[in-house]
C-alpha cells in the first residue's frame, strides 16, 4: 500500500491587539485641539481732539488819531496735533483645557507729537503786544507790553514762539470667560466672551511759550525775554469691563470689543519759568523768580485726583490665512472724561509786583501769597485705524 507523507503546514500565530501608543494619541489630540494661545501686533494711525484753548497771548494794535483797534494774533488757540503713529501688542491664552477661561494682556504707545507756532515783531512793522504789567503807552493799554513796532523815533523788535507736545500710552490686563459658541454648518460661527480686569491710560502734555523784546538800538529802553513751561501728566487707573463678539464665515471674520473703564485720573501740573532783562544796556536783577506769565503762585507742582470714565470701542475685520495666522484691519475710538492739558493751565492774569520785570515800571517786587490756581480739566478723545497680524498656537 502506497504511503502518503504529511506535508508540514505552518499554523499562523494568533495576533493580539497591541496596546495603544500614548505618543500617537497625543499627536492626534494636538492636531484636533484648537489653538490655546495668541499674540497680535498692530500699527495704528491715530488722531485726537484739539487741546484746551489758550488765553490772549499776542495782539496786534492799530493806532489812529482818535482810537486804537486790537486784533488778537494768538488768542483762544486750540492746538490740533497732526495724525500720529502708534503700536499695540496683545498676548493672550486660554487657561483651561476646555477653553472656557483665559487671560489677555495688551499695551500701546503713541510717540510724542509736536506743533509749533511763532510771531515776529519788527521796528517798522505793526505794533504787537503781549500781556505784561506795564503802564499805558503808545496806544497800548495797561497790562500789555510792546514786542514789535515803532515807539517814537525808535522801534521795538521782538518775538513770541509757542511749542506744544503730547504723547499717550496705556495697558490693560483682563480675564476672559467664554460665554457662547454657535455653529451653522462647517463655515459659519459665532463666539462671545466676557472680560474684566484692570486698565491704565496716560496722557503727557507740554506747552512752552517764549516771549522777548529788544529796543532798536538795544541800548535804549528796556529789553527782556522770558520762557514759561507748563507740563501736565494725566494717569487713569480703574476697573475694566466689557465683552467680545466674533462672527466668522469661510475664513472671513468680524470682531467687536466694547469696554468701559471706571476709576480715577491722577492729574499733575508742573509750571516753571526763566527770564532775563536789561535797561539801557545794563542787566537788571530779577526781582522775583519765574518767566513771563509763569510767576508767583503759578510756579511749582500740584496734583489732584478726579473720578473718570474711559469707554472704548474696537472693531476688526479680517481673514484667516491659515488656522494659526490671520490678518486684519480695524477702527478704534477711546474717550477719557478727565485729563489736564498743558495749554489749559496758562493764565495771562498776572500781578505786576510778582513779575521778574517789575523794575521796568518802578514797581517794587513782592511775594504772591495767594493759593495756587486750581488744575483745569477737560476731556480727551482719540481715534485710530489699524492694520495687524495675529498668530495662534
Beta strands, then each sheet from edge to edge (+ up, - down):
strand 1: 37-48
strand 2: 58-63
strand 3: 68-74
strand 4: 84-94
strand 5: 101-121
strand 6: 127-131
strand 7: 144-151
strand 8: 154-184
strand 9: 188-216
strand 10: 222-249
strand 11: 252-279
strand 12: 282-284
strand 13: 300-320
strand 14: 325-339
strand 15: 378-392
sheet 1: 3+ 2- 6+ 7- 8+ 5- 4+ 1- 15+ 14- 13+ 11- 10+ 9-
sheet 2: 3+ 2- 6+ 7- 8+ 5- 4+ 1- 15+ 14- 13+ 11- 12+
end
